[in-house]
Amino acid sequence: MISKRYAELPPLPERINRLEELAVDLWWIWHPQAREVFRQLDYPLWRHTDHNPVRMLRVVARERLEAAAREPGFLALYDRALADLEAARQARDTWWSDRYDGTHGHCIAYFSAEFALHQSLPIYAGGLGVLAGDHCKEASDLGVPLVGVGFMYPQGYFHQHLSTEGWQEERYERLDWADAPIEPAVTPDGRPCVTAVPLGDRTVLVAVWRVRLGRVKLYLLDTDLEENAPWDRELSARLYGGDRETRIQQEIVLGIGGVRALRALGSRPAVCHLNEGHAAFVVLQRIRDLLEEGASFDAALDQVRQTTVFTTHTPVAAGHDAFPFQLVEKHLAGCWGTLGEHRSRFLSLGEYTGPGGSQFNMTALAIRTSGTVNAVSQLHGHVTREMWAPLWPGTSEAQRPVGAITNGVHVPTWLSAELSGLLDRQLGTDWRERHDDPALWDRLRDVPDEELWQVRQALRGYLFAYLRERARQRWAEDHAAISSVVGAGLLLDPSALTIGFARRFTAYKRPELIFHDAARLAALLSARGRPVQIVFAGKAHPADDQGKHRLQEIYRRAIDPAFGGRIAFLDDYDLHVAHFLVQGCDVWLNTPRKPLEASGTSGMKAAMNGVPHLSIGDGWWAEAYNGANGWLIDGGVSGDDQAAADAADAAALYRLLEDEVVPAFYDRGPDQIPRRWLRIVRESIRTVTPQFSARRMLKEYVDGMYGPIYRQVEAAALQADR
């Protein structure tokens, strides 16, 4: 079945036959020189194929390939990119190798239900996947021997379409395997990797695919095999699709199948990192393996606990998967093996009494079986210790074993080429290796206002060119109604102050808050000489009708003449759209109901591109705001009266916009440069980039979690060799 779905690319001219290797290694995503190879090969085709080099090589004209193989300029670029790729795959002379000398080939296994790497591989839904993808990219840059494990969803996450009434409709499209940057994962003896996972009273076969990311490999699990029953083939079809039975079976495949796949591939994890509770069944398979080696249950649990790291991202109770015990017993029936006599002890590790009564809770299981547990911001750490206090009865919050490592984003992926070029000139190219050093960014104060404003103007221009092109395509190709085209931003003003709001649409994020006083907002948007406009984007979970209603309300505002065409909603939000928004808007708006935003990362991406944050003091912004790098929305109302809090926060937001944000943007001298605004922009870049980078984040994971465990495992292996 694998061979039928996977097809080799057409043969390439001998001189450039490693283009395929460059295309399938997603290292190219964050290396401009590698991207430039494909841009120069055929720029119109590069754009037509949505920046997917695998698809591009499948359809590019043979004549163009032959010509490229004779062009000295193209060949020089191609050779440099390949040399850089080869260097990037080496494990020596890296930040990791300078600190951790491993001789036994151990790795860090990172399990996640989703990974956001590129739009050509739609196996992500939102922030969790983006964080996981950035984690892997930074591991590649630092040389951390990380191996990712996730799902190869043949239908991915849904494409979003809005009806003429603005109701979200989900459309799933099957992945064209021939265009995906994947390869069959092979076992040490050269065979395609297929492992078996017991589910209930049957066995499901799981194929494994490999994605390359420089030094890092990502293994994706796939149940869509001919040998499986039709319903089992659909298990890995969609991300977060199906009912609770589908969800628990997916999580068994991810946890148990993931561990078995790594073993079949010859990987030797020193550390298993569970990115959210979806992957918690990893510990079941690991305990079972140790029991089969002769360990007692207590010894096996202790060893697993010592080598497991768990990160929780969710301060909302509904976001933690919990299942009735009979459902767990039903689907784990074939998984127990030597663990069978200890079944009740294992099930008790997941027992947790919540609003739905006593259930098997995946987060409780992960917390109880992990040696280190962390939240994803300092405030989220406090919320998590309070939320899960029943796990440690009689223990004060300070003693509950939950730390915090605030999320960060992968700077080379998210920082615009224009700003990167300016930094090359002003800071020297070594900033790329030192971008987590706060002292380096103090030199940003020396960047001339004129040059910084030129960069910001260019990025805004790219955003509006993209919006116009999207609107034109919808009109010409999709025959969209004129109201839909207007709602997508056709009437936006490229010179107006543009606020961006892009994230998952759900109740606690309050996307509608800025419309609390519609008349006041309308006056603000259409103020003579100082116009303001807002671009919204995001998806609601398919089962979240509340989120869909909020999205529909935003869409209706976008086509309402009362707002003068100054509201837009971009549908089908993905990584490609995100790049334009976080780089091209002027302000990034975030209005969650505190403290329900665990961290948030879109605002980090925007802030480091010179798009200051305007946000409730929740998640990462509670740590980042310094009074000069953006704005803090604080209505001063806390407690359970949500209506009062909404009214107060909305009033505070309007005051900030009217008294601070808008005046700073439009306060300009004869040269039309907003110098007061640029002080905020400069401070945003200076303070956010180093502190909220994935590099800082991953170094904290390594020094506080991975590294100590890795050294212990390596030491034990050396001792066993003697």
Rosetta blueprint (number, residue, H / E / L):
1 M L
2 I H
3 S H
4 K H
5 R H
6 Y L
7 A L
8 E L
9 L L
10 P L
11 P L
12 L L
13 P L
14 E H
15 R H
16 I H
17 N L
18 R L
19 L H
20 E H
21 E H
22 L H
23 A H
24 V H
25 D E
26 L H
27 W H
28 W H
29 I H
30 W H
31 H L
32 P H
33 Q H
34 A H
35 R H
36 E H
37 V H
38 F H
39 R H
40 Q H
41 L H
42 D L
43 Y H
44 P H
45 L H
46 W H
47 R H
48 H H
49 T L
50 D L
51 H L
52 N L
53 P H
54 V H
55 R H
56 M H
57 L H
58 R H
59 V H
60 V L
61 A L
62 R H
63 E H
64 R H
65 L H
66 E H
67 A H
68 A H
69 A L
70 R L
71 E L
72 P H
73 G H
74 F H
75 L H
76 A H
77 L H
78 Y H
79 D H
80 R H
81 A H
82 L H
83 A H
84 D H
85 L H
86 E H
87 A H
88 A H
89 R L
90 Q L
91 A L
92 R L
93 D L
94 T L
95 W L
96 W L
97 S L
98 D L
99 R L
100 Y L
101 D L
102 G L
103 T L
104 H L
105 G L
106 H E
107 C E
108 I E
109 A E
110 Y E
111 F E
112 S E
113 A L
114 E L
115 F L
116 A L
117 L L
118 H L
119 Q L
120 S L
121 L L
122 P L
123 I L
124 Y L
125 A L
126 G L
127 G H
128 L H
129 G H
130 V H
131 L H
132 A H
133 G H
134 D H
135 H H
136 C H
137 K H
138 E H
139 A H
140 S H
141 D H
142 L H
143 G L
144 V L
145 P L
146 L E
147 V E
148 G E
149 V E
150 G E
151 F E
152 M L
153 Y L
154 P L
155 Q L
156 G L
157 Y L
158 F L
159 H E
160 Q E
161 H E
162 L E
163 S L
164 T L
165 E L
166 G L
167 W L
168 Q E
169 E E
170 E E
171 R E
172 Y L
173 E L
174 R L
175 L L
176 D L
177 W H
178 A H
179 D H
180 A L
181 P L
182 I L
183 E E
184 P E
185 A L
186 V E
187 T L
188 P L
189 D L
190 G L
191 R L
192 P E
193 C L
194 V E
195 T E
196 A E
197 V E
198 P E
199 L E
200 G L
201 D L
202 R E
203 T E
204 V E
205 L E
206 V E
207 A E
208 V E
209 W E
210 R E
211 V E
212 R E
213 L E
214 G L
215 R L
216 V E
217 K E
218 L E
219 Y E
220 L E
221 L E
222 D E
223 T L
224 D L
225 L L
226 E L
227 E L
228 N L
229 A L
230 P H
231 W H
232 D H
233 R H
234 E L
235 L L
236 S L
237 A L
238 R L
239 L L
240 Y L
241 G L
242 G L
243 D L
244 R H
245 E H
246 T H
247 R H
248 I H
249 Q H
250 Q H
251 E H
252 I H
253 V H
254 L H
255 G H
256 I H
257 G H
258 G H
259 V H
260 R H
261 A H
262 L H
263 R H
264 A H
265 L H
266 G L
267 S L
268 R E
269 P E
270 A E
271 V E
272 C E
273 H E
274 L E
275 N E
276 E L
277 G H
278 H H
279 A H
280 A L
281 F L
282 V H
283 V H
284 L H
285 Q H
286 R H
287 I H
288 R H
289 D H
290 L H
291 L H
292 E H
293 E L
294 G L
295 A L
296 S L
297 F H
298 D H
299 A H
300 A H
301 L H
302 D H
303 Q H
304 V H
305 R H
306 Q H
307 T L
308 T E
309 V E
310 F E
311 T E
312 T L
313 H L
314 T L
315 P L
316 V L
317 A H
318 A H
319 G H
320 H L
321 D L
322 A E
323 F E
324 P L
325 F H
326 Q H
327 L H
328 V H
329 E H
330 K H
331 H H
332 L H
333 A L
334 G L
335 C L
336 W L
337 G H
338 T H
339 L H
340 G H
341 E H
342 H H
343 R H
344 S H
345 R H
346 F H
347 L H
348 S H
349 L H
350 G H
351 E E
352 Y E
353 T E
354 G E
355 P L
356 G L
357 G E
358 S E
359 Q E
360 F E
361 N E
362 M H
363 T H
364 A H
365 L H
366 A H
367 I H
368 R H
369 T L
370 S L
371 G L
372 T E
373 V E
374 N E
375 A E
376 V L
377 S L
378 Q H
379 L H
380 H H
381 G H
382 H H
383 V H
384 T H
385 R H
386 E H
387 M H
388 W L
389 A H
390 P H
391 L H
392 W L
393 P L
394 G L
395 T L
396 S L
397 E H
398 A H
399 Q H
400 R L
401 P L
402 V L
403 G E
404 A E
405 I L
406 T L
407 N L
408 G L
409 V E
410 H L
411 V H
412 P H
413 T H
414 W H
415 L L
416 S L
417 A H
418 E H
419 L H
420 S H
421 G H
422 L H
423 L H
424 D H
425 R H
426 Q H
427 L H
428 G L
429 T H
430 D H
431 W H
432 R H
433 E L
434 R L
435 H L
436 D L
437 D L
438 P H
439 A H
440 L H
441 W H
442 D H
443 R H
444 L H
445 R H
446 D H
447 V L
448 P L
449 D H
450 E H
451 E H
452 L H
453 W H
454 Q H
455 V H
456 R H
457 Q H
458 A H
459 L H
460 R H
461 G H
462 Y H
463 L H
464 F H
465 A H
466 Y H
467 L H
468 R H
469 E H
470 R H
471 A H
472 R H
473 Q H
474 R H
475 W H
476 A H
477 E H
478 D L
479 H L
480 A L
481 A L
482 I H
483 S H
484 S H
485 V H
486 V H
487 G H
488 A H
489 G H
490 L H
491 L L
492 L L
493 D L
494 P L
495 S L
496 A L
497 L E
498 T E
499 I E
500 G E
501 F E
502 A E
503 R L
504 R L
505 F L
506 T L
507 A H
508 Y H
509 K H
510 R L
511 P L
512 E L
513 L H
514 I H
515 F H
516 H L
517 D L
518 A H
519 A H
520 R H
521 L H
522 A H
523 A H
524 L H
525 L H
526 S L
527 A L
528 R L
529 G L
530 R L
531 P L
532 V E
533 Q E
534 I E
535 V E
536 F E
537 A E
538 G L
539 K L
540 A L
541 H L
542 P L
543 A L
544 D L
545 D H
546 Q H
547 G H
548 K H
549 H H
550 R H
551 L H
552 Q H
553 E H
554 I H
555 Y H
556 R H
557 R H
558 A H
559 I L
560 D L
561 P H
562 A H
563 F H
564 G L
565 G L
566 R L
567 I E
568 A E
569 F E
570 L E
571 D L
572 D L
573 Y L
574 D L
575 L H
576 H H
577 V H
578 A H
579 H H
580 F H
581 L H
582 V H
583 Q H
584 G H
585 C L
586 D L
587 V E
588 W E
589 L E
590 N E
591 T L
592 P L
593 R L
594 K L
595 P L
596 L L
597 E L
598 A L
599 S L
600 G L
601 T L
602 S H
603 G H
604 M H
605 K H
606 A H
607 A H
608 M H
609 N L
610 G L
611 V L
612 P L
613 H E
614 L E
615 S E
616 I E
617 G L
618 D L
619 G L
620 W L
621 W H
622 A H
623 E H
624 A H
625 Y L
626 N L
627 G L
628 A L
629 N L
630 G E
631 W E
632 L E
633 I E
634 D L
635 G L
636 G L
637 V L
638 S L
639 G L
640 D L
641 D L
642 Q H
643 A H
644 A H
645 A H
646 D H
647 A H
648 A H
649 D H
650 A H
651 A H
652 A H
653 L H
654 Y H
655 R H
656 L H
657 L H
658 E H
659 D H
660 E H
661 V H
662 V H
663 P H
664 A H
665 F H
666 Y H
667 D L
668 R L
669 G L
670 P L
671 D L
672 Q L
673 I L
674 P L
675 R H
676 R H
677 W H
678 L H
679 R H
680 I H
681 V H
682 R H
683 E H
684 S H
685 I H
686 R H
687 T H
688 V H
689 T H
690 P H
691 Q H
692 F L
693 S E
694 A H
695 R H
696 R H
697 M H
698 L H
699 K H
700 E H
701 Y H
702 V H
703 D H
704 G H
705 M H
706 Y H
707 G H
708 P H
709 I H
710 Y H
711 R H
712 Q H
713 V H
714 E H
715 A H
716 A H
717 A H
718 L H
719 Q H
720 A H
721 D H
722 R L
